[in-house]
Amino acid sequence: MEGGFGSDFASGGGGGGKLDPGLIMEQVKVQIAVANAQELLQRMTDKCFRKCIGKPGGSLDNSEQKCIAMCMDRYMDSWNTVSRAYNSRLQRERANM
């Protein structure tokens, strides 16, 4: 299948096959962001499933649906709080360098 990340690296925007470091860095950043989002979703799903689902079945009852929704909301709120604090700390440390 053509058009994936691999073919984009070598194209370099039509520059005679030369690699564009800026393009490569952007693609790596996108891949890292996607991987981080997938990991966050997986961890949240695992944690909330273990907490809220007693007996897996074909559907969720009302209490399980509410538990999952609240668990995911709390998990995302916590993750956002930690992320903001971490980014703030990084900025302070970079400013002190």
N, C-alpha and C positions, 0 to 999 in steps of 0.2 A: 504494500500500500504506500503510495507516494504522498508527499506533503506533510510528513510527520516532522518531529523535531530534528531528526538526523539529517534530513535533506536541507533544512533551513540553515544548519551550521555551515555547510560547505558553500552555500550560495553567496553569502556575504553581501547580499543586496546587488548582485550583478557586477561585482568588482573583479571580474576575471578569476573567480575561484578563491580569492583571498578571504581569510576569516576576519569577520568584524567583531572585535573584542566587546564592543558595546552591545551588540545584538546578542552575543553569547551570554554576557552577564545578565541581560534582561530575561533571556530564556531560562537561565539557571534560577534567577529570583522567582520567576513564575512557577517553575517546577518545585522549588522549596516551599512556596506558599501553598501550592496544591497539596503537597505531602503533609504539611503542618495541619491544614484543614481536614484532611482525611484522618490523620492521627487523632485530632481533637474529636471528630465525630465518632470514631471507633471507641475511644476511651469513654466518652459520654454515653454511648449506646450500651457498652458493657456494664458500666457502673449503674445506670438507671435500670437496665434489665434485671440485674441481680437484686437491686433494691425493691423493685416494684412488681415483678412477675413471679408469683408463687408457683403456679402450675401452668406451664406453657400449653396453649391450646390453639384452636383455629381462629379465635378472636379475643380481643381485650374487653374485659368488663368495664363498667363505668369507673370503679375505683382505680383500676390499673391505668386507664387512660388519664385520669386526673393526676395520679402519682407520676406517670411518665412525663406529662407536660410540666408539672411543678419541678421535678428533678432536673429536667433539661434546662428550664429557665434558671434555676439556681446554679447549675453547673456553668452555664454561659455567663451569668452575672459574675460568678467567682473568677472564671477565666479572664473576663474583661478587666476586672479589678486588678488581678495579678499582672496582666499584660501591661496595663497603664502604668502601674508602679515600677515594673521592670524597665519599660521604655524611659520613664522619667529618670530613673537611676542611671541608665546608660547615658542619657543626655547630660546629666550633671557630671558624670565621670569624664566624658569626652570634653566638656567645657573646662575641666580642671587640668587637662593634659597640657 
